[in-house]
Amino acid sequence: MSLSRKRRKELKRLRSSAEELWEDQQRVLAEANAVARDASRALGNLTREEVVPRVRTGYESYVRPGVEQARGAIERTFGNALGSVLSIGDVANDTRVRRALARVSPRAAVVVEQKRGPGVGTYLAIGAAVVVAAGVAYAVWQTFRADDELWVADDEPMPTAAPSAAPPVA
């Protein structure tokens, strides 16, 4: 392919411009990498000096007490449940309980008819409610009644006796 001299000069200029552009891009990328390394280093220092202590303080202040409290509650609950299961197992293995269960059989169970109507507890509850209502009514009545005898004035004038001619009888 034969190119004119003008076109060859133009291609040569374009090639040199492209090489120049490539070198400029390489320099920019190298500079960007250096800036990114510096930023990463600064971010690591900031994290170590500022963020980590704050997170640690927040964890120690807010999260850890809650975790410790929850752990204690779980351990107590688990301990109580385990103790209950073990004690139930001990009771079930007791010979006295086994003998008592052997005496009771499903055939010997008697069907008890359900009671109909109010029982003793109902009457006791109604009586207690009446007594409480009467006490409240009495307290309200005592509070709002007009009783002049309850009030004594502090500076009551003393009644003066009318002078009489007769001496007092002793």
C-alpha positions in Angstrom: 0.0 0.0 0.0 1.5 3.2 -1.0 0.7 6.3 0.9 1.3 9.8 0.0 4.0 11.7 1.8 1.4 13.9 3.3 -0.5 10.9 4.7 2.7 9.4 6.1 3.5 12.6 7.9 0.0 12.7 9.3 0.2 9.1 10.4 3.6 9.7 12.0 2.2 12.7 13.9 -0.8 10.7 15.0 1.4 7.8 16.1 3.6 10.2 18.2 0.4 11.8 19.6 -0.9 8.4 20.5 2.4 7.4 22.2 2.4 10.7 24.1 -1.1 10.1 25.2 -0.2 6.6 26.3 2.7 7.8 28.3 0.5 10.5 29.9 -2.1 7.9 30.8 0.6 5.7 32.3 1.8 8.6 34.4 -1.8 9.5 35.5 -2.4 5.9 36.5 0.8 5.7 38.4 -0.1 8.9 40.2 -3.6 7.6 40.9 -2.1 4.4 42.4 0.2 6.4 44.6 -2.8 8.6 45.8 -4.9 5.5 46.5 -2.0 3.9 48.5 -1.7 7.1 50.6 -5.5 7.3 51.1 -5.5 3.6 52.1 -2.7 4.2 54.6 -4.5 7.3 56.0 -7.8 5.4 56.2 -6.0 2.6 58.1 -4.5 5.0 60.6 -7.8 6.8 61.0 -9.6 3.5 61.6 -7.0 2.4 64.2 -6.8 5.7 66.0 -10.5 6.9 65.9 -13.0 4.3 64.8 -11.7 1.2 66.6 -11.6 2.9 70.1 -15.1 4.3 69.6 -16.5 1.0 68.5 -14.8 -0.8 71.4 -16.1 1.8 73.9 -19.6 1.5 72.4 -19.4 -2.3 72.6 -18.2 -2.2 76.2 -20.8 0.4 77.2 -23.9 -0.8 75.4 -23.6 -4.3 73.8 -21.6 -6.3 76.3 -23.8 -5.6 79.4 -26.8 -6.7 77.4 -25.0 -9.8 76.2 -23.8 -10.7 79.7 -27.3 -10.1 81.1 -28.8 -12.3 78.4 -26.2 -15.0 79.0 -26.9 -15.0 82.7 -30.7 -15.3 82.1 -30.2 -18.1 79.7 -27.9 -20.0 82.0 -30.3 -19.6 84.9 -33.2 -20.7 82.8 -31.3 -23.6 81.5 -30.2 -24.5 85.0 -33.7 -24.3 86.3 -35.1 -26.4 83.4 -32.4 -29.0 83.9 -32.9 -29.1 87.6 -36.7 -29.6 87.1 -36.1 -32.4 84.6 -33.7 -34.1 86.9 -36.0 -33.8 89.9 -38.9 -35.1 87.8 -36.7 -38.1 86.9 -35.8 -38.6 90.5 -39.5 -38.5 91.6 -40.5 -40.9 88.8 -37.8 -43.4 89.9 -38.9 -43.3 93.5 -40.3 -46.6 94.7 -43.1 -45.0 96.7 -44.3 -43.1 93.6 -44.2 -46.3 91.5 -46.2 -48.2 94.1 -48.8 -45.4 94.3 -49.1 -45.3 90.6 -49.5 -49.1 90.5 -52.4 -48.9 93.0 -54.2 -46.3 90.8 -55.5 -47.9 87.7 -57.6 -46.4 84.9 -60.3 -48.9 85.6 -60.7 -47.7 89.2 -61.2 -44.0 88.2 -64.7 -42.8 89.1 -66.4 -40.3 86.9 -67.4 -37.3 89.1 -70.5 -35.4 87.9 -70.0 -31.7 87.4 -71.5 -29.4 90.0 -74.2 -27.2 88.7 -74.9 -23.7 90.2 -72.9 -21.5 92.5 -70.6 -23.0 95.1 -69.3 -21.9 98.4 -66.6 -19.8 96.8 -69.1 -17.8 94.9 -71.1 -16.9 98.0 -67.9 -16.0 99.8 -66.9 -13.7 96.9 -70.3 -12.0 96.9 -70.2 -11.5 100.7 -66.7 -10.0 100.5 -67.9 -7.6 97.7 -70.8 -6.5 99.8 -68.6 -5.8 102.8 -66.1 -3.8 100.7 -68.9 -1.8 99.1 -70.4 -1.0 102.5 -67.0 0.1 103.8 -66.5 2.4 100.8 -70.0 3.8 101.2 -69.4 4.5 104.9 -66.0 6.2 104.2 -67.7 8.4 101.6 -70.5 9.3 104.0 -68.0 10.1 106.8 -66.1 12.3 104.4 -69.0 14.4 103.1 -71.3 14.7 106.1 -71.7 18.1 107.6 -70.7 17.7 111.2 -70.2 21.0 113.0 -69.1 19.4 116.2 -65.9 18.1 114.6 -64.6 21.6 113.9 -63.3 23.7 116.8 -62.2 27.3 116.2 -58.8 28.1 117.6 -59.5 31.7 118.8 -63.0 31.4 120.1 -63.9 34.3 122.4 -64.6 33.3 126.0 -68.2 34.1 127.0 -68.4 36.8 129.6 -70.7 36.1 132.5 -73.2 38.8 133.3 -72.6 40.4 136.7 -75.0 39.1 139.2 -75.7 40.3 142.7 -75.7 36.8 144.2 -72.4 35.3 145.1 -71.6 32.0 143.6 -72.7 28.9 145.5 -69.9 26.6 146.5 
